[in-house]
């Protein structure tokens, strides 16, 4: 029965059924066409392998073999070490929308006749845009070719609340939340680091591309879910100054002293590195053996290729290279 007029063959019926994936019955086929893959409901498996499955499951698995609790309408997803982490992610996304809607409501009820209201309107606009940006970032991460594996493993650096890095052994971005696996503020902070890999930011600890803005942007994301004072700092654009005057002095971030300019691929700040002979990138580009290299990207490709297959925190990653590594 296709609907009220089921005896009429021309009746249009709903094609989006199982997990919200479109069913395709053209030419007698019975398959579901997700964005990245095709699902065969007769065997309960995708026809194409998934780049982001965990090590203990087949790459053709459907919704991690749990279609009641999970969905995979794109044929792609984050991977979670346990259900607590996935629950934290869903709570974070829900809370993000709740806060954004609250700020929108407050903005609509402001009295625009005084300066205080005008100042508050500017702050609300900043917060609304910040929450909207987070939704966009998380969607991009979820839909990318790169696997973001989230676990409750402890950070390797003492004093860190969480840690995000690329591991060439697992060929994925690992987000480690440790004891903070239920804290949405910590997850938002680390996810912003993860997004840096897709955003063309030059990411890598303990080398010449790690800068203060990598941490400032991450703290902005995390602060949105914490105290009123922290949210106020985001609204007034004071997080950068707070980090510079307080955090750079700590053991965790003392290596970032003086590195206030964000280094993003192909920006003037990044290009400056090729004239800085003290940097690894500058040394590569100015070497007589590398006369054909002309850009920061060339140098980064060379450095990563040289250390290919080795778990080295001095490696530098950005979107295209990360995707190519993930497909090998």
C-alpha positions in Angstrom: 0.0 0.0 0.0 1.6 3.2 -1.2 -0.9 5.6 0.3 -4.6 6.6 0.1 -4.6 6.1 -3.7 -2.4 3.0 -3.6 -4.3 1.4 -6.6 -3.1 4.2 -8.7 0.5 3.4 -9.8 1.4 7.0 -10.2 1.0 7.8 -6.5 4.1 9.4 -5.0 5.2 7.7 -1.8 7.8 8.5 0.8 11.3 7.3 -0.2 13.1 8.3 3.0 12.5 5.5 5.4 15.3 3.5 7.2 17.5 5.9 9.0 16.3 8.7 6.8 18.2 7.3 3.8 16.5 7.5 0.3 15.3 4.2 -1.0 16.0 3.5 -4.6 13.8 1.1 -6.5 14.7 2.2 -10.0 15.2 -0.7 -12.5 13.9 -3.1 -9.9 16.7 -2.3 -7.4 16.1 -2.4 -3.7 18.9 -0.3 -2.1 19.2 2.8 0.0 21.4 5.6 -1.3 23.3 7.4 1.4 25.5 10.4 0.6 28.7 8.4 0.5 27.6 4.8 0.2 24.8 2.4 -0.9 23.1 0.2 1.6 21.7 -3.3 0.8 18.9 -4.0 3.2 18.8 -7.7 2.2 22.2 -8.3 3.8 22.2 -5.4 6.2 25.5 -4.1 4.9 26.8 -1.2 2.8 28.2 -2.2 -0.6 31.2 0.2 -0.2 33.7 0.2 2.6 33.6 3.0 5.2 36.9 4.9 5.8 35.9 5.7 9.4 35.0 2.4 11.0 36.7 1.3 14.2 39.3 -1.5 14.2 37.0 -4.1 15.7 34.2 -4.0 13.0 33.9 -4.7 9.3 34.1 -1.6 7.1 30.8 -2.6 5.6 28.9 -2.5 8.9 25.5 -0.7 9.1 25.1 1.8 11.9 27.7 -0.1 13.9 25.2 -3.0 13.9 22.8 -1.1 16.1 20.2 0.7 13.8 17.8 1.3 16.7 20.2 3.5 18.7 22.4 4.8 15.8 22.0 6.4 12.4 24.3 7.0 9.5 22.3 8.8 6.9 25.5 10.1 5.2 27.3 6.7 5.2 29.9 8.4 7.5 30.2 9.3 11.2 32.3 10.1 14.2 33.6 7.1 16.0 33.2 6.7 19.8 35.2 4.6 22.3 32.1 4.3 24.5 28.4 5.3 24.7 29.1 8.0 27.4 31.2 10.0 24.9 28.5 9.8 22.2 26.0 10.9 24.8 28.2 13.9 25.7 28.3 14.8 22.0 24.5 14.8 21.7 24.1 16.8 24.9 26.7 19.3 23.6 24.8 19.8 20.3 21.5 20.1 22.1 22.9 22.6 24.6 24.5 24.6 21.7 21.1 25.1 20.1 19.4 25.9 23.4 21.9 28.6 24.2 21.7 30.1 20.7 17.9 30.2 20.8 18.0 31.8 24.2 20.3 34.6 22.9 18.1 35.1 19.9 15.0 35.4 22.2 16.8 37.9 24.4 17.9 39.9 21.3 14.3 40.1 20.1 13.1 41.5 23.4 15.8 44.2 23.9 14.8 47.8 24.4 16.9 49.6 21.7 16.5 53.1 23.2 19.7 53.1 25.4 23.4 52.4 25.0 23.4 49.5 27.4 20.9 47.6 25.2 23.0 48.4 22.1 26.1 47.1 23.7 24.3 44.0 24.8 23.0 43.5 21.3 26.5 43.4 20.0 27.4 40.8 22.6 24.4 38.7 21.8 25.2 38.8 18.1 28.8 37.6 18.8 27.5 34.7 20.9 24.8 33.7 18.4 27.4 33.7 15.6 29.8 31.7 17.7 27.2 29.0 18.4 26.1 28.9 14.8 29.8 28.5 13.7 30.1 25.5 16.0 27.2 23.8 14.4 28.8 24.3 11.0 32.2 23.1 12.2 30.8 19.9 13.8 28.7 19.2 10.6 31.8 19.6 8.5 33.8 17.2 10.7 31.0 14.6 10.7 30.7 14.7 7.0 34.4 14.8 6.1 36.5 11.9 4.8 38.6 12.2 8.0 37.9 10.0 11.0 37.6 11.7 14.4 37.9 9.1 17.0 36.8 10.2 20.5 38.0 8.3 23.5 38.4 8.7 27.3 42.1 8.1 27.0 44.2 10.3 29.2 46.1 13.3 27.6 49.8 12.6 27.3 50.8 16.1 28.5 50.4 16.8 32.2 47.9 19.4 33.2 45.9 19.2 30.0 42.2 18.7 30.2 42.1 17.0 26.9 44.2 16.3 23.8 43.7 16.2 20.1 46.3 15.0 17.6 46.7 13.0 14.4 48.1 9.5 14.8 49.8 8.0 11.8 49.5 4.5 13.3 45.7 4.6 13.4 45.4 7.1 10.5 42.9 9.3 12.2 42.5 12.3 14.4 42.3 11.2 18.1 40.4 13.2 20.6 41.3 12.2 24.1 39.0 13.6 26.9 40.3 11.6 29.8 38.3 12.2 33.0 36.4 14.9 31.3 34.5 12.6 29.0 31.1 13.9 30.3 32.1 17.6 30.1 30.7 19.3 27.0 33.0 22.3 27.5 36.1 20.2 27.3 34.7 18.3 24.3 33.9 21.6 22.5 37.4 22.8 23.2 39.1 19.7 21.8 36.7 19.5 18.8 37.8 23.0 17.8 41.4 21.7 17.7 40.1 18.9 15.5 38.3 21.3 13.2 41.7 23.0 12.7 42.8 20.1 10.6 39.9 20.8 8.1 40.2 24.6 8.3 43.7 24.9 6.7 45.2 25.8 10.1 48.8 24.7 10.5 48.4 22.2 13.3 51.1 20.5 15.3 52.5 20.8 18.8 56.1 21.5 19.6 57.0 23.0 16.3 57.1 26.3 14.5 53.4 26.4 13.4 51.8 25.9 16.8 50.5 29.3 17.9 48.4 31.1 20.5 45.4 31.4 18.2 45.1 27.6 18.1 44.4 27.6 21.8 42.4 30.9 21.9 39.9 29.6 19.3 39.6 26.3 21.3 39.0 28.2 24.6 36.4 30.3 23.0 34.5 27.2 22.0 34.7 25.6 25.4 33.9 28.8 27.3 30.5 29.0 25.6 29.4 26.1 27.8 31.0 27.1 31.1 30.6 30.0 33.6 28.9 33.4 33.0 32.3 35.1 33.4 33.8 32.9 30.7 30.8 33.5 28.3 31.1 37.2 28.9 34.8 37.1 27.8 33.7 35.5 24.6 30.9 38.0 24.1 33.4 40.9 24.6 36.2 39.3 22.6 38.5 39.2 25.6 39.7 35.6 25.4 42.8 36.4 23.4 44.0 38.9 25.9 43.1 36.6 28.8 45.2 33.8 27.2 48.1 36.1 26.5 48.3 37.5 30.0 47.6 34.4 32.1 48.0 31.1 30.2 51.2 31.7 28.3 53.0 31.9 31.7 51.9 28.4 32.6 54.0 25.3 32.0 51.4 24.0 29.6 51.6 26.9 27.2 54.9 28.7 27.9 56.2 27.6 24.4 53.6 29.9 22.8 55.1 33.2 24.2 55.3 35.7 21.3 53.3 33.5 18.9 50.2 35.6 18.7 49.5 35.6 15.0 47.4 32.7 13.7 49.2 30.6 11.1 46.7 29.4 8.5 47.8 27.9 5.2 48.5 30.4 2.4 48.0 33.5 4.6 50.8 36.2 4.7 51.6 35.0 8.2 52.2 31.5 7.0 54.2 32.6 4.0 56.5 34.6 6.3 57.8 31.3 7.7 59.7 30.6 4.5 61.9 33.6 5.2 62.4 32.6 8.8 65.6 30.5 8.7 65.0 29.4 12.3 61.9 27.5 11.4 61.8 24.0 9.9 59.7 25.3 7.1 62.2 28.1 6.3 65.1 25.7 6.4 63.4 23.3 3.9 62.4 26.1 1.5 65.8 27.8 1.5 67.8 24.6 1.1 69.7 24.2 -2.2 68.3 20.7 -2.5 64.7 22.1 -2.6 65.0 24.7 -5.2 61.7 23.7 -6.8 59.7 24.5 -3.6 58.0 27.8 -3.6 55.3 27.7 -0.9 54.7 26.8 2.7 52.5 24.0 1.5 55.4 22.5 -0.5 57.5 22.5 2.7 54.8 20.9 4.8 54.3 18.2 2.2 58.0 17.5 2.2 58.2 17.3 6.0 55.2 15.0 6.3 56.4 12.7 3.5 59.8 12.4 5.2 58.2 11.2 8.4 55.5 9.2 6.7 54.1 6.3 8.8 55.8 7.5 12.0 53.8 8.7 15.0 55.6 12.1 15.3 54.0 15.0 17.1 56.3 17.4 15.1 54.4 16.5 11.9 52.2 19.2 10.5 48.8 18.4 9.0 46.0 20.1 7.1 42.9 19.0 5.3 44.0 17.6 1.9 47.1 15.8 3.2 45.1 14.4 6.1 42.4 13.0 3.7 45.0 11.4 1.4 46.7 9.8 4.4 43.3 8.5 5.6 42.7 6.8 2.2 45.9 4.9 2.0 
